[in-house]
Amino acid sequence: MKAYRGPSYQDRVERAADAKQKALDRLKARPPVDQAALASRREAALVREAARAEKRAAGKAAAEAARAETAAAEAEANEASHAPTEAERKAARDARYAARKSRK
């Protein structure tokens, strides 16, 4: 049985040159670009990008508002659950004492 002999270097160079030439021929055979269609595509792309930017800005504003609301709620919760100060404890103790005295 004969051993396989791949294409020689010269064969590969010729095939590469043929492939390049075919690609060049196909590129040259393409019809010219219609400038009006190109302009309308660019305009549509600009409109889409403007709509996306507006949507992103609205989303960012909504997220920022939600963050601010959450921060305010957390601050309110922290304020409501803080440990009473010495003056607050004294006032509560005095109120209990006064309530006990008024019951007698």
Secondary structure as UniProt FT lines:
FT   HELIX           9..29
FT   HELIX           35..80
FT   HELIX           86..103
//
